[in-house]
Amino acid sequence: MLPKKDHFLLPDGVIYLDGNSLGPLPKGAAARAQKVIEDEWGDQLIRAWNTAGWMDLPRKVGDRVARLIGAPAGSVAMGDTLSIKVFQALAAALKMRPDRKVILSDNGNFPSDLYIAEGLIGTIDAGHELRTPAPEDVLHHINEEVAVVMLTQVDYRTGRMHDMTKITKIAHAAGAVMIWDLAHSAGAVPVEMLDCQAEFAVGCTYKYLNGGPGAPAFIYIRPDLVEATRPSLSGWLGHDAPFDFDLSYRPALSTERMRVGTPPILQLATLDAALDAWDDVDMHALRTASIALSEQFIQQIAETCPALQLISPRDSGVRGSQVSFGFEHGYAAMQACIEHGVIGDFRAPNVMRFGFTPLYLDATDVTKAVEIIAHIVNDAVWRGPKYQQKLRVT
């Protein structure tokens, strides 16, 4: 049943519409972290790698994430940051198409993914090229020159959603490898990685999955390709037998080969506790609830706050679990909204962004949020001098 507000710790008087950037603290997460610190690290010391199951935690958490993205057990490896997982997937994909030199993304992709691609191209120094057409033009740029198509399913600014199955089929027909970034998809929209047949997917867990700041990222490899995937970051814990201490790398015979360094146990344990809220959640039911909340929000903003211009797709079928509006004074307006109890965020140059997470939001929250936003914008509350001061994180 949704919502599940009793699973989360949210401050009184706050309507949280920023779970698409950082999920709130789940109940039980702090206690789990304390248990790891005091009972496991404190009492068991280094023995906890065995006695508390630390070494197996990345695999256990990976299987829980796999269920939420339509992937089989054993196909998701946990650890490191999303940028590292993008690097791993992209480097492995390029090795699969050594005769091709084009990486295709789009200009709506999250900049970090593009930065990683640029850095990898410079490191390889073999004549590769990154192409970034507009999102709606990507299909027209998939051809026999393309080695890898690397896209984020849900656009971080607008919420525009790519058709994973369609694009993957076209990429494969052209002989390209497909990588999907699920940063704004995992825990927000139904994803069927195995069905869509993409070779790789990556994602983070601190947004809709509520794993906390710095929560570990994940990487998916299509099961039939595991043994053909050659890690470029061939770390100790990706070795088939790390405690044999071989001087030469031998990849694990599973997706675990994409592990690099020592797993972040505190963060993994916190994420493991956060995932308890998902045990009985049907992603299609969650999506239905998300659309209902988003549609209500869009309609009520249109009725009460015409100065905000919708830049997300109006068709819910091609919109993720966020709604974005353009407003010339969006930064100041968002700062005012936050101070008045509605937390969203701002993305340059003028985007006010709001996330809708049915785990802890309901229709009453949406109506109250719209009332506050309309007051901020219509009554020019945002003009206050303190709202003009740019903070480091927007």
C-alpha positions as CSV (number, residue, x, y, z in Angstrom):
1,M,0.0,0.0,0.0
2,L,1.1,3.5,-0.8
3,P,2.1,5.9,0.6
4,K,4.4,4.4,3.3
5,K,5.1,7.5,5.3
6,D,5.8,5.6,8.5
7,H,8.9,4.2,6.9
8,F,10.6,7.6,6.7
9,L,11.8,10.4,9.0
10,L,10.8,13.7,7.6
11,P,10.8,17.0,9.5
12,D,7.5,18.4,10.6
13,G,6.1,21.1,8.3
14,V,8.2,20.0,5.3
15,I,6.8,18.8,2.0
16,Y,9.7,17.0,0.4
17,L,9.7,17.2,-3.4
18,D,13.4,16.5,-3.9
19,G,13.7,12.7,-3.5
20,N,14.9,12.7,-7.1
21,S,18.1,14.3,-5.9
22,L,18.5,12.9,-2.4
23,G,16.0,10.6,-0.8
24,P,14.9,11.1,2.9
25,L,16.2,9.1,5.8
26,P,14.4,5.8,6.2
27,K,13.5,4.6,9.6
28,G,15.8,1.9,10.6
29,A,18.8,3.2,8.6
30,A,20.4,5.0,11.5
31,A,20.0,2.0,13.8
32,R,21.5,-0.3,11.2
33,A,24.5,2.0,10.8
34,Q,24.9,2.2,14.5
35,K,24.8,-1.6,14.7
36,V,27.5,-1.9,12.1
37,I,29.7,0.7,13.9
38,E,29.2,-0.6,17.5
39,D,28.3,-4.3,17.3
40,E,30.2,-5.3,14.2
41,W,33.2,-3.0,13.7
42,G,33.3,-2.2,17.5
43,D,33.1,-5.7,18.9
44,Q,34.0,-8.0,16.0
45,L,36.8,-5.8,14.5
46,I,38.3,-7.3,11.4
47,R,36.5,-10.6,12.0
48,A,33.3,-8.9,10.9
49,W,34.3,-9.4,7.2
50,N,33.4,-13.0,7.9
51,T,31.2,-13.1,11.0
52,A,29.0,-10.2,10.1
53,G,28.8,-11.0,6.4
54,W,30.5,-7.8,5.2
55,M,32.2,-9.5,2.2
56,D,28.8,-10.8,0.9
57,L,27.0,-7.5,1.5
58,P,27.6,-6.0,-2.0
59,R,26.1,-9.2,-3.6
60,K,23.1,-9.2,-1.3
61,V,22.3,-5.5,-1.9
62,G,22.9,-5.9,-5.6
63,D,20.3,-8.6,-5.8
64,R,17.8,-6.4,-4.0
65,V,18.5,-3.6,-6.5
66,A,18.3,-6.0,-9.4
67,R,14.7,-6.8,-8.6
68,L,13.7,-3.1,-8.9
69,I,15.3,-2.8,-12.4
70,G,14.0,-6.0,-13.9
71,A,17.3,-7.8,-13.7
72,P,18.1,-11.4,-12.5
73,A,20.0,-12.1,-9.3
74,G,23.7,-12.0,-9.7
75,S,23.6,-9.4,-12.6
76,V,24.2,-6.3,-10.5
77,A,27.4,-5.3,-8.8
78,M,27.5,-2.6,-6.1
79,G,30.1,-0.2,-5.1
80,D,32.0,3.0,-6.0
81,T,30.3,6.1,-7.5
82,L,28.1,6.4,-10.5
83,S,30.9,8.2,-12.4
84,I,33.1,5.2,-11.9
85,K,30.4,2.8,-13.0
86,V,29.9,4.9,-16.2
87,F,33.6,4.7,-16.9
88,Q,33.6,0.9,-16.4
89,A,30.6,0.3,-18.6
90,L,31.8,2.6,-21.3
91,A,35.4,1.3,-21.3
92,A,34.1,-2.3,-21.5
93,A,31.6,-1.4,-24.3
94,L,34.3,0.2,-26.4
95,K,36.4,-3.0,-26.1
96,M,33.5,-4.9,-27.6
97,R,33.5,-2.7,-30.8
98,P,37.3,-2.1,-31.4
99,D,36.7,-1.2,-35.1
100,R,34.3,1.7,-34.3
101,K,35.1,5.1,-32.9
102,V,31.9,6.9,-32.1
103,I,30.2,7.3,-28.7
104,L,26.7,8.6,-29.1
105,S,24.9,10.3,-26.3
106,D,22.7,13.4,-26.2
107,N,23.0,17.0,-25.1
108,G,20.4,16.5,-22.3
109,N,22.5,13.8,-20.6
110,F,23.9,14.5,-17.2
111,P,27.2,16.3,-17.7
112,S,29.2,13.9,-15.6
113,D,28.5,11.1,-18.1
114,L,29.7,13.3,-20.9
115,Y,32.8,14.3,-18.9
116,I,33.6,10.6,-18.3
117,A,33.3,9.9,-22.0
118,E,35.6,12.9,-22.8
119,G,38.2,11.8,-20.3
120,L,38.1,8.2,-21.5
121,I,38.5,9.3,-25.1
122,G,41.6,11.4,-24.1
123,T,43.0,8.5,-22.1
124,I,42.6,6.0,-24.9
125,D,43.8,8.5,-27.5
126,A,42.7,6.3,-30.4
127,G,40.6,8.6,-32.4
128,H,37.3,8.2,-30.7
129,E,34.6,10.8,-30.9
130,L,31.7,11.8,-28.7
131,R,28.5,13.0,-30.5
132,T,25.7,14.7,-28.5
133,P,22.6,15.5,-30.7
134,A,19.4,16.7,-29.1
135,P,17.5,14.0,-27.3
136,E,14.7,13.9,-29.8
137,D,17.3,13.4,-32.6
138,V,19.3,10.5,-31.2
139,L,17.6,7.8,-33.3
140,H,18.7,9.6,-36.5
141,H,22.3,9.4,-35.4
142,I,22.5,5.7,-34.7
143,N,24.5,4.2,-37.6
144,E,27.3,1.8,-38.4
145,E,29.9,4.3,-37.1
146,V,28.6,4.1,-33.6
147,A,30.4,1.8,-31.1
148,V,28.3,2.7,-28.1
149,V,25.0,4.4,-27.4
150,M,25.1,5.8,-23.9
151,L,21.9,7.5,-22.7
152,T,20.2,8.5,-19.4
153,Q,16.6,7.2,-19.6
154,V,15.1,10.1,-17.7
155,D,16.5,13.6,-18.4
156,Y,17.7,15.1,-15.2
157,R,16.4,18.6,-16.1
158,T,13.1,18.0,-17.8
159,G,12.1,14.5,-16.9
160,R,11.8,13.6,-20.6
161,M,12.0,9.8,-20.9
162,H,13.6,7.8,-23.6
163,D,12.0,4.6,-24.9
164,M,14.6,2.1,-23.7
165,T,13.3,-0.9,-25.7
166,K,13.0,1.0,-29.0
167,I,16.4,2.7,-28.8
168,T,18.1,-0.5,-27.7
169,K,16.7,-2.4,-30.6
170,I,17.8,0.3,-33.1
171,A,21.3,0.4,-31.5
172,H,21.6,-3.3,-31.8
173,A,20.4,-3.3,-35.4
174,A,23.2,-0.9,-36.2
175,G,25.7,-3.1,-34.3
176,A,26.2,-0.8,-31.4
177,V,26.5,-1.6,-27.7
178,M,23.8,0.0,-25.4
179,I,24.4,1.6,-22.0
180,W,21.6,3.0,-20.0
181,D,22.0,5.4,-17.0
182,L,19.2,4.7,-14.6
183,A,20.0,7.5,-12.1
184,H,16.5,9.0,-12.4
185,S,14.8,5.6,-13.2
186,A,15.7,3.1,-10.4
187,G,12.9,3.3,-7.9
188,A,10.9,5.8,-10.0
189,V,9.7,4.0,-13.1
190,P,9.3,0.3,-14.0
191,V,12.5,-0.9,-15.7
192,E,13.0,-4.2,-17.4
193,M,16.7,-4.6,-18.1
194,L,16.6,-8.2,-19.1
195,D,13.7,-7.7,-21.5
196,C,15.1,-4.7,-23.2
197,Q,18.4,-6.6,-23.8
198,A,20.8,-3.7,-23.3
199,E,24.3,-4.8,-22.5
200,F,24.9,-2.5,-19.6
201,A,23.1,-0.2,-17.1
202,V,24.4,1.9,-14.3
203,G,22.7,3.9,-11.6
204,C,22.9,5.5,-8.2
205,T,21.0,4.7,-5.0
206,Y,20.8,8.0,-3.1
207,K,17.9,9.3,-5.0
208,Y,14.7,7.3,-5.2
209,L,16.2,4.3,-3.4
210,N,17.0,6.5,-0.3
211,G,20.4,5.1,0.4
212,G,21.8,8.4,1.8
213,P,24.5,10.9,0.6
214,G,27.3,9.0,-1.0
215,A,25.4,5.7,-1.3
216,P,27.1,3.2,-3.6
217,A,26.3,3.0,-7.2
218,F,25.5,-0.1,-9.3
219,I,26.3,-1.6,-12.6
220,Y,24.3,-4.2,-14.5
221,I,25.8,-6.6,-17.1
222,R,23.5,-8.7,-19.3
223,P,24.1,-12.2,-18.0
224,D,25.2,-13.7,-21.3
225,L,28.0,-11.1,-21.6
226,V,29.6,-11.4,-18.2
227,E,32.5,-13.5,-19.3
228,A,33.1,-11.4,-22.4
229,T,33.3,-8.2,-20.3
230,R,36.8,-7.0,-19.7
231,P,37.1,-4.6,-16.8
232,S,39.4,-1.6,-17.3
233,L,39.4,-0.9,-13.6
234,S,40.6,-4.3,-12.6
235,G,40.6,-3.9,-8.9
236,W,41.5,-6.4,-6.1
237,L,37.9,-7.3,-5.2
238,G,37.0,-7.9,-8.9
239,H,39.6,-10.7,-8.9
240,D,38.3,-14.3,-9.0
241,A,40.1,-15.1,-5.8
242,P,41.3,-11.9,-4.1
243,F,42.8,-13.7,-1.1
244,D,45.0,-15.8,-3.3
245,F,47.0,-12.6,-3.8
246,D,47.9,-13.4,-7.4
247,L,50.2,-10.9,-9.0
248,S,48.2,-11.0,-12.3
249,Y,44.5,-10.1,-12.6
250,R,42.0,-12.9,-13.2
251,P,38.4,-11.6,-13.4
252,A,35.7,-13.1,-11.2
253,L,33.4,-15.4,-13.1
254,S,30.4,-13.2,-12.4
255,T,29.3,-9.6,-12.4
256,E,31.5,-9.2,-9.3
257,R,34.4,-8.6,-11.7
258,M,33.1,-5.0,-11.8
259,R,33.8,-4.5,-8.2
260,V,37.0,-2.4,-7.7
261,G,38.0,-1.5,-4.2
262,T,37.0,-2.3,-0.6
263,P,33.2,-2.1,-0.4
264,P,31.8,0.8,1.7
265,I,30.2,-1.3,4.4
266,L,28.5,1.6,6.4
267,Q,26.9,2.9,3.2
268,L,25.9,-0.5,1.9
269,A,24.3,-1.4,5.3
270,T,22.4,1.8,5.3
271,L,21.2,1.2,1.7
272,D,20.2,-2.4,2.7
273,A,18.0,-1.0,5.5
274,A,16.5,1.6,3.1
275,L,15.6,-1.2,0.7
276,D,13.3,-2.8,3.3
277,A,10.6,-0.2,2.3
278,W,10.6,-1.7,-1.2
279,D,10.0,-5.3,-0.3
280,D,6.3,-5.3,-1.1
281,V,6.2,-2.5,-3.6
282,D,5.0,-3.2,-7.1
283,M,6.8,-0.8,-9.5
284,H,3.7,-0.5,-11.8
285,A,1.5,0.5,-8.9
286,L,4.2,3.0,-7.8
287,R,4.3,4.4,-11.3
288,T,0.5,4.8,-11.4
289,A,0.6,6.7,-8.1
290,S,3.5,8.8,-9.3
291,I,1.7,9.9,-12.5
292,A,-1.5,10.8,-10.4
293,L,0.6,13.0,-8.1
294,S,2.4,14.6,-11.0
295,E,-0.7,15.2,-13.0
296,Q,-2.4,16.8,-10.0
297,F,0.7,19.1,-9.5
298,I,0.8,20.2,-13.1
299,Q,-2.9,21.0,-13.3
300,Q,-3.0,22.9,-10.0
301,I,0.1,24.9,-10.9
302,A,-1.4,25.8,-14.2
303,E,-4.6,27.0,-12.5
304,T,-2.9,29.0,-9.7
305,C,0.6,30.0,-11.0
306,P,0.7,30.9,-14.7
307,A,4.1,32.5,-14.4
308,L,5.7,29.0,-14.2
309,Q,6.1,27.5,-17.6
310,L,6.0,23.7,-17.8
311,I,9.2,22.3,-19.5
312,S,8.6,18.7,-18.7
313,P,6.6,16.6,-21.3
314,R,2.9,17.1,-20.8
315,D,2.4,13.4,-21.8
316,S,2.9,11.4,-18.6
317,G,3.9,8.4,-20.7
318,V,7.2,10.0,-21.7
319,R,7.8,11.8,-18.4
320,G,9.7,10.3,-15.4
321,S,8.8,10.9,-11.8
322,Q,9.6,14.6,-11.7
323,V,8.1,17.8,-13.0
324,S,10.1,20.9,-14.0
325,F,9.1,24.5,-14.7
326,G,10.9,27.3,-16.2
327,F,10.9,30.6,-14.4
328,E,13.3,33.5,-14.9
329,H,13.8,33.9,-11.2
330,G,13.8,30.2,-10.5
331,Y,16.7,30.1,-8.2
332,A,15.4,32.8,-5.8
333,A,11.9,31.3,-6.0
334,M,13.2,27.9,-5.1
335,Q,15.1,29.3,-2.1
336,A,12.0,30.9,-0.9
337,C,9.9,27.7,-1.4
338,I,12.5,25.8,0.7
339,E,12.3,28.3,3.5
340,H,8.5,28.1,3.5
341,G,8.5,24.3,3.7
342,V,8.5,23.0,0.1
343,I,11.8,21.5,-0.8
344,G,12.6,21.1,-4.5
345,D,15.7,22.1,-6.3
346,F,17.1,24.3,-9.1
347,R,19.0,23.5,-12.2
348,A,20.6,26.1,-14.4
349,P,19.7,28.2,-16.2
350,N,16.1,28.6,-15.0
351,V,14.6,25.3,-14.0
352,M,12.6,24.7,-10.8
353,R,12.5,20.9,-10.4
354,F,10.1,18.8,-8.2
355,G,10.3,15.1,-7.6
356,F,7.3,12.9,-6.8
357,T,7.8,9.8,-4.7
358,P,4.6,8.0,-3.8
359,L,6.4,6.2,-0.9
360,Y,6.0,9.3,1.2
361,L,3.8,11.8,-0.7
362,D,0.1,12.0,-1.1
363,A,-2.5,14.2,-2.8
364,T,-2.8,16.4,0.3
365,D,0.9,17.1,0.2
366,V,0.7,18.2,-3.4
367,T,-2.2,20.6,-2.8
368,K,-0.4,22.2,0.1
369,A,2.8,22.5,-1.9
370,V,1.0,24.2,-4.8
371,E,-0.5,26.7,-2.4
372,I,2.9,27.6,-1.0
373,I,4.6,27.8,-4.4
374,A,1.8,30.0,-5.8
375,H,2.2,32.4,-2.8
376,I,6.0,32.6,-3.4
377,V,5.7,33.3,-7.1
378,N,2.5,35.4,-7.3
379,D,3.3,37.6,-4.3
380,A,6.9,37.9,-5.4
381,V,8.2,36.6,-2.1
382,W,11.3,35.5,-4.0
383,R,12.4,39.1,-4.3
384,G,13.7,39.0,-0.7
385,P,17.4,39.8,-0.7
386,K,18.3,36.6,1.2
387,Y,16.8,34.5,-1.6
388,Q,19.2,36.1,-4.2
389,Q,22.3,34.7,-2.5
390,K,23.7,31.8,-4.5
391,L,24.7,28.8,-2.5
392,R,27.3,26.2,-3.6
393,V,24.7,23.5,-4.0
394,T,21.5,24.5,-5.9
